Structures are given as C-alpha cells and as structure tokens.
Amino acid sequence: MRLALQILEHCLTSRSARHDLLDTGTCERSFRLVDAWATPLTCGPTKGLCRLFGGMYLDGAKLLLLLALAATSWLVLCMRSSRHARALLLIVHAVAALSVVRKIANEQTETRPVPPLPPLHVPLPSRAVHESADLAAAVMEPSSCGKASTSVFSRIYGDGSWFNGKAERWDRPSYYYTDLLHRRSASGDGSDVGMASATSLALLAAVISTYGVRTLIDVPCGDVNWQFSSWETDGMLGAYIGLDIVPQVIALNQKRLAHHRNKRFALWDAAACELPRLRLQSRDGKNLVGGGGSGGVGSDGTTIAPDLIQVRDVLQHLPPLPALRMARHVVASGAPLVLATTYPQGEPPVRHERDGSLSWKAEHAERFGGMQPVNLAAWPFEFPSPVACTLTHPSVDADLTCLYTFNATTRGAWLARTAWAQPHERRHAHRAKKVSRKKKRVKGGQ
C-alpha cells in the first residue's frame, strides 16, 4: 500500500501528469489525505489479512474493493470539472465506501453472547481464605523465576515483529490512556483493544463474576492492553498476578499500574519455572486459611493456589516440549480453572523414537516465537473436555479460548500421563535407552 502511494506521488510530480485533465494542486492535496488515511493500514503476509483503523481486518476482496473506491475518489478530486459535479461524485463514492466499512464492522464486532457457564463442582482456593484476609497484600511464593531466558521474545518486542512498529511508541504509560476503543498493543495484534480481544474479555469477565474468582494469574500478561477493560477484571479481583518473559513489558506494567494494590507483575519463564502461589500473612496469630492441604491450599495452611490461570496466545509460539512443560506448570499450580487458547484443527507434534524428542511439522514453528496451531485436545496435551469456549479472534483465526476445570483426581492423572516431558524424566529415559542399545550390541557381539 505504501509503495503504491509512493508511485502515485512520483507520477503527480512528473511531467506526464501535468496535462489538462488533472489539476495537480488538488491532486497533491488529496494525495496527502490518502496518505494519512493509509497510515494505520497494516497487512500481515502470513494470514493474507490487512488491519484497518478501528481494529477491523480485511481479506483480499474487501481490501481491493475499498482501494478501488479510494482510487476512483482520488481521480474525481483530480478532474478539471465543476465543483458541484465533483462533490456529487465524491458523495456517491463516500456512501459506497462507508456502507462497505459498516458491513465489515458489523461482521467483526457483532455481539457474540458468552456461552452459559455450568455450575462449578471444584472448590476455589480463595474460598478457604478468611474473609478478613487482604489478598492484595499476599506475597508471591516463589517471588521470582531465576531461569528466565528472555532473549528471543525481548527481541521480538524490541524490533516490533508482531505489531509492525518499534516499541518506543508503547514504552510510556500515557499511551494506554489513549484510543480506548481501538488501542494497538505492543504484544501483537491479538492483544489489540476491540475485535481482537472482545470475546476473550467477555468470557474472562463472565468466569470471574459467575464463579466468584478472587485470584488470577495471567501468563503471559503482555502489556495488559485489554485485560482491565471491564469492571470484573479490573475491580472484582482480590489479586491479579501478571507474568511475562519480556523485562521491558514487566517494567512498563509495574510503572503504569503501581497505584493498583491488587495488581503485581513479575518476570517469569513459565516453561522453565513453576508458577507462584500466594502466601497469606497471619494477623494476631490468626490463621487466615482453613482446610490445609486440600482445594489448592498448601499443607502449612498459609499458601493458596490461584483460582484461575489464563494462558492466552502463547503455547502456539513455543516448541512442543517447552509448550508441554508450560502446560504442566499451569496444571500443577493447583488452580481449578484454566483459560487457554486452543486450535481444534491443530496437528499433534511428531515424536522421534531415537531420542524421544518432539517437533512440529512446520519448520518455522520449531523456534521460540514461531507459529504452530496447538490443539489442547490432541496428544501430548490431551486436556479434559472444556466447560465453555468462545472464538478468540473472530473472522481472523480459527482459535478458541476455552475454560477447563481440574480437580485433584484429574490433575493427578494428567500430570502422571505427561511426566515424561520433565527434564529429569527425559534424562532417565534417554540413559535407559542408551544402556539398552549397549546391551543389545554386547549381546550381538557374543
């Protein structure tokens, strides 16, 4: 699009454009208007979609139609005809363009009701907390993840690979108080305010209000561009913990939301470290947590698991084993509720018999930051059937945001089934295979 505008600009300044049909002064002024209109238009080569102002996405046919209308409008502006004729033609084109845009907006922003949530049959850890406890003052345990490896995603954030621009624009808290309806995100198009996150926000808010969720871990939280756009997510939570692997994002969030007592952020590699629990400080010798050792409550009676963990738009950007290890840390946290992104049409990874390693079929998805649709219902994840699902990015992608529930039985069975993915278990398995092959060679030599 930008290249096409540059070519038009060159044509306007060339001698061949200076003929009786065109009014070059009007053309140059109209070109500047078209250039300003096209500035927020960004196209993604992988999805074949373009993002227009207002958070709308266009496929090739709709984009060509709008460009054709814009081009003819530009020619009308340039014609040496009466002002009334030009004004009439421009009105016709404007009405046609607005009708197309309105139709696109209606398709992509139509209200999609949140699916009804069934009764919850697993206890929430926060319900065991004494009513006088201050969840906002609880301490994360552990307080940090010492194994965080941040280079890849920090580079993606820094060079703007996921949001078509450098990060400097977003590295100030004041940016997040602008364009409240369609604000772009430093963490990628999937976290833009508007169509890209509206359905996820609606489901998250419904889960919090319906089940009385009081504690939430959001991993990765990104720049929390959309998460606090509802009362349920911003005001009803006793404790919100945002974890991310990018130091710049965590520093920005801490600065921007330092005045919120119930929100805290920490640098975390969820594929390498277990997720934190909340330690409640006792007051006057009173134990603030009851039912120690059950329902997500620690055996010492002073720590609790989060009620809900959100794992949105992350597993598809990891190689298979790190993705599975992150899923294990989420399930092992003890949280009874998990909101996660899944692709029902996603293919399982390939397991190599020689060393037991996993790989995605698409080569570009092998690296951190790549893209591979992850199906949480397929091997090796095999999550239980979801309680409710909603489209994550309507009209853009086929992924779903689904709510999963885990109790002590299903959690234990799932962790046992995926124990082979842990690093120490893989080392033992690899060592056992080497010993077995060595024995076979020795036996064959005899």
N, C-alpha and C positions, 0 to 999 in steps of 0.2 A: 504493500500500500504506500509506504513512504517513498519507495523507488518510483512508483507511478507518478506521485506528486512532484518529485524532482524532475522527471521527464517533462511534465506539463509546464513546470516553471521555466525549463530551458526553452521549450517551444514558444512560450509567451515572450521571452526576451530575444528570440531570433527574428531575423528579418522576414522570414517566410510567414510569420504570424501577423505581421503588420499589413493587413490588407483591408479593403473597405468593409468586409463583412463584420470584422471584430473590432470592438472598442477596447484597445489594450489597457487603458487605465482602469476601466471597470473590471477587466479580466484579472488584473494584478490584485485588485482589492478583494475580489471574490475568491481568488486563489488563497489568500491569507485566511479567509473564513473557512474554506475547505480544509486547509492545513490544520487549523485549530480544532475543527471537528474530528479529524482523523487521529489526533494525538492520543486519545485514550483507547484507540483500537489496536489490540494486540492479538496476534494469531499464533496458535500452537501447532507446530508441524506434526506432532505425534497424533493428535486427535482429529486434525482436519477441522478445527473449530476456531472461531475468532471471538474474542471477548470485546463487546461494545460497551460504551458508557452505560452506567446503571446496572452493571453486573450481568448483562444478557449475553448469551452465546449464540453465534450464528453458524449454521453449516454453509457449505459452498453455494447452494442455490439461493438462500436468503441473502447472503452477502453480495452475490452478483446482482441480484435484483435491486438492492439498496444502492450499490455502486452505479448501476445503470441510471437510476433515478437522479443520483447526485451528479452524474456526468451530464445528463440532459439539462438539469437545472443550471449547471455551470455554463453550458452553451447558450442557454436562454439569456443569462446575465451578460454574456459577451456579444450578443447580437445587436446590430445597429437598427433597432426597431423602436417604436414608440414605447414610452414608459408604461402606458396602460396595457399594451399587449404583453410586454414582458411581465408585468405584475400579475396579469391573469394567468399566464402560463406557469409562473412560479407558484401561484396559489394551488393550481391543479397538481403540480408535482409535490408540493408540500403535503397536501391532503393524502396523496397516494403513499408517500414515504411514511407519514405518521400512522396511517392505517396498517402498514406492514409492521412497523415497530410495535404498535399496540398489540397486534396479533401475536408477535413473538413474545412480548412481555406477558400477555395473558397465558400463553402456553407454559412459560417457565416460572411464573410466580403465582400461579393459581394455588389457592389454599388446599393443601393436602392434609386431611384430618389425621391426627395421631391415632394409630390403631389402639383399640381398647386394651388396657393392661389388666391381666388377670390377677386374682388375689395372690399375695406373696406368701409362700409356705416356708421360707427360710428366715431365721431371725436376723435383724440388723444389729451389728455390734454396738452401734451408738445407743440402742435402746437399753443396754445394760448399764449405761452411764447414769450416775446420779443426776437428778435434774438441776442441782446446784453447780455442776461441773461447768467450767468455762472451756469449751472445745477450742476456741480461738487461741487460748493460752497453752494448749497442749504442745509437747515437744516431739519433733520427728526423731524416730529411732530406727536405724542409724540416721545421723544428721547429714551425712554426705556419702557420695559414691566415689571411692578412691580410684576406681578402674575406668573412669570415663575416658573414652577416646573420641575426640571431637573434631578431628581434622577435616574429614570428608564433608560433614553437614555444615561445619563452620564455613568451609569454602563455598558450598552451595548458597548459603545465606549471604556471604560477603559479595559474591560476584553476581548475584541475582538470577541464578539459573532457573529458579522456579517462579519468579514473578516479574521477569522482563525489566529489570532495572536494578541499580545498585542499592545497597541497604542504607545509604546515608539519609535517604528521604524518610525512612521509618525510625531512625535512631534518635528520636526525641518524643517524649510523652505527649506533647501537644498535638502531634499528628493524629492520635487516637481520639481526639475530641472534634474531628472534622468529618464531613461527609458521613453522617450517622446512618444513612440508608444504604450506601453502596461502597463503603470504605474498603480499599485494597488491603491485602495482608502481606507482611514481609515473609510469611511462612509458606506462601504459594497460593495459587488461585482457589484451591479447595477451602481456604480459610477466609475468603472474602466475605464481608457482610452482605447479606442479600440472598440471592438464589442459591449460591454455593453452599451456604450453611444453614438456611432457614429450617429445613426439615430436621437436621441433626439437633438444632437448638430446641425445636418443638418437642422432640422425643426426650431429650435430656431434661427439659423443664417438666414434662409430664411424669417422668420417672421420679424426680425429686419430690414433686408435690403429691403424687399418688401414694408413694411408699414412705414418705416422711424421711427421706435421706438427709443426713446431717453432716456426713463427712465424705469428701470426694477427692480422689487422686486422678489427675488429668495428665496422661503421659503418652505422647509428648504434648505439652501445652502450647508450644509455639509462642507467638506474640499475643496470645489471648485476645485476638481481634474481635471474635464473635461471641465468645463464651458468656460474657456478662451482659448480653443484650436482653435479658429477661429478669424479672424480679426473682423467680425461683433460683436461678443460677447465681445471681449477684447478692441477694439478701437473705435467702432462706437457709443457706448452708452455715453450719457452725464452723466448719474448717474446710477450706479449699487448698489443696496442695498441687501446684503445677511443677512438673518435672520436665526438663528438656536437656538435650545434649549439646546445645549451642550456647556458649558463655555469653555472647552479646545479647541473645534473647532473654536470658535469665536476668542479666544486669538491667536491661530495659524494663522488664516486668517489675523488678524489685523497686526501681526508681519511680515508675509510673503509679504503682499501687501500694506504696509504702504506708499510706494513711488508712489502708484497709486492714483491720486487725485479724479478720478471718481468712486472709489470703497470704500464702507464703510460696516461695519459689526456690528451687534448688537445682544445681547442675547434676544431671543423672544420666547414666547409661543403663537403661532398663534391660538391655540384652546381657549385660555383664554383672549387674548388681541386683540383689533382692530389693523389693520395694519397701519403703519405710512403714513403720507402724506409728501410732500416736500414743505417747506416754503422758498420762494424766497425773498431775501433781496433787498429792493429798493435801487437804486443808484441815488443820487442827487435829491431825491424826486420823481423820475420817477417810475410809477407803471409798473412792469415787466410782469404782467399778464393781459390779456384782457378777456372780456366775463365772468365776475364774476358770479358764481352760475350755470354755465352750462358746459357740456362737461368735467366733472371731475375737474372743477375749483371751489375753495371754494368761499363762498359768500363774503368774505372780499377781494377777488381778489389777494391774496398773497400766497395761497397754491394750489397745484395741486395734483391730484391722479397720480399714476404711469400709464404709457401707457400699460404695460404688467406685469402680475404676473405669475411666474412659480411655480407650485405646483406638483413637480415630486416625485414619490415613497415615499409618506408619509401617505396619507389617509388610505391605507391598513394596516398601523401599529397602528391605533388608534381604540378604541372602537367606537361604532356607534355615540353616541351623541357628543363626542369631535370631531370626524371627520366632522359631520354636522356643528358644531359651527365654526370649522376652515374654512369650505367652505363658511359659511355665512360671516365671516370676509373678505374673499377674494373677494366675490361679492360686499359686502357693501363698499369696499375701493373706488369704483368708477372707477376702471380700466376697460377699454373697452375690453381688450384682456386678456384671461386666458389660459395658457398651463397647462394641468393637466393629470395625469395618470388615466386610467380607464380600467376596465376588463369587456368586453362585456358579458362574461358568468357568472359574479359575481351575487350571490343571494342577495336579499334585507334582511335587518335585521328583526328580529321578534319583534313586538311591544306587550308589555304586558298590557292588558286592566286595570288591577288593579291600577297600578301607572303610566302608560304611558311610562315606561322605554323601552329602546331598547337593544337588544343583538344579537350578531352574532350567527349563528347556531353552529359554531365550538367553542368549549370551550376554546381552546388555544388562540383564537383571541380576547378574552374579555379583556385581559390585554394590557397595553401600551407596544409596541414593539412586539406584536403578529403579525399574518399574516392572513388577510381575503381579498380576491379579492373584491374590491369596484367597483360597476357598477354605474357610474355617470348618466346613462340614467334611472336607476331604482329608485323607491321610497327608501328613502325620499329625495334624491338629485334632481333627475329629471332635470338635466341640459338641456339647449336647444340643438338642433342638432349641432354637431361640424362642423366647417368650413373645417377642414382638420385633418387627423390622420396619424400616422406612427407607426410601431412596435417599442415598447420601447426596448425590449430585444429579438431580433430575435433568433430563434432556442432554446431559453431558457424558455420564458414565453409567455403567451397569452395576455399580457397587451399592451395597446396602449397609446401613447401620443397624445392628441387631442387639437386642438385650438378652444376655444369657444369665442363668442363675446356677449357683453352685452351693451344695450343702456339703457336710463333712464326708458323706459317702461318695458322692460323685466327684468331689475334689480329690479325695484319696485315690480313687480308681484312675482318674485321668493322669495324675502325677506319676502313678506307678507305671502306666502304659507308655509314658513319654520319658521315663527316667534315663533311657539310653542316650538321650540328647545332651545330658550334662557332661561337661568336660572330663571329669574324673571317670565317669562310667564309660565314656568313649575310649579313654586311655586303657582301661582294663580290658575292654573288648578287643581293642587293637592288639594289645600284648598277648591276649589269649589266642588270637588268630595267628600271630607270628609263631607262637610256641607250637600250635597245631600244625602249621606248614613245616616247621623244622622237624617235628616228629615224623611227618609223612616222608620227608626227604631221607631221614635216617633209616626209616623202615624200608624204603625203596632201595637204599644202598646195600642193605643186608641181603 
